[in-house]
Amino acid sequence: MFGERLDTLPAGSRQSLGEDIVLVQPYELPTEAGTEAGMARERELISLLGPECFYDHERRTLPTRRPVLDAFGQPLH
């Protein structure tokens, strides 16, 4: 779904977990969630990956771009 956009993320916020699986985390510790720095980092990553792929909490709008999955929840290629 994100393709080459994942390559634009800062190295410390992405980790390859195997073929076609990438962990994206805006901060190292869960205690950073909800802090100004943590929220700024989330906004930065969302901006790089594409805001259309994420729920907008301020406007309460659903993402307009979603992955296409098969009946078993697996991505269609």
C-alpha positions in Angstrom: 0.0 0.0 0.0 2.8 2.4 0.8 5.5 1.0 -1.6 8.4 3.4 -2.1 7.0 5.8 0.4 8.4 3.6 3.2 11.9 4.4 1.9 11.3 8.1 2.7 10.8 7.4 6.4 13.7 8.1 8.8 15.7 5.0 9.4 15.0 5.0 13.1 11.2 4.8 12.5 11.1 1.8 10.2 12.3 -1.7 10.5 12.0 -4.6 8.0 10.5 -7.7 9.7 10.8 -9.9 6.6 9.5 -10.1 3.1 6.9 -7.4 2.5 6.5 -6.6 6.3 7.7 -3.3 7.7 7.3 -2.1 11.3 6.7 1.7 11.4 6.9 3.3 14.8 7.0 7.0 15.4 8.8 6.7 18.8 10.8 4.1 20.7 8.8 4.1 23.9 5.0 4.0 24.4 5.3 6.7 27.0 6.1 9.1 24.2 2.6 8.7 22.7 0.4 11.7 23.5 3.4 14.0 24.1 3.9 17.0 21.9 7.1 15.5 20.5 5.3 12.1 19.9 2.4 13.7 18.2 4.7 15.8 16.0 6.6 12.7 15.0 3.3 10.9 14.1 2.2 13.9 12.0 5.6 13.8 10.2 5.3 10.1 9.4 1.7 10.4 8.3 2.7 13.3 6.0 5.4 11.1 4.4 3.2 8.1 4.0 0.2 10.0 2.8 -2.5 11.5 5.0 -5.2 9.9 2.8 -4.2 6.5 4.4 -5.0 7.4 8.0 -7.9 8.4 10.1 -8.0 12.1 10.7 -8.7 12.6 14.4 -9.1 16.4 14.1 -11.7 16.2 11.4 -13.0 12.7 12.4 -12.8 11.5 8.8 -11.9 8.0 7.6 -9.0 7.3 5.3 -9.8 7.6 1.7 -7.1 5.1 0.6 -7.2 1.6 2.0 -5.5 -1.7 1.2 -7.4 -4.2 -1.0 -7.7 -7.5 0.9 -8.9 -10.9 -0.1 -11.6 -12.8 1.9 -8.9 -14.0 4.4 -7.6 -10.5 5.1 -4.5 -10.9 2.9 -3.4 -8.1 0.5 -4.2 -8.6 -3.1 -1.1 -8.0 -5.3 
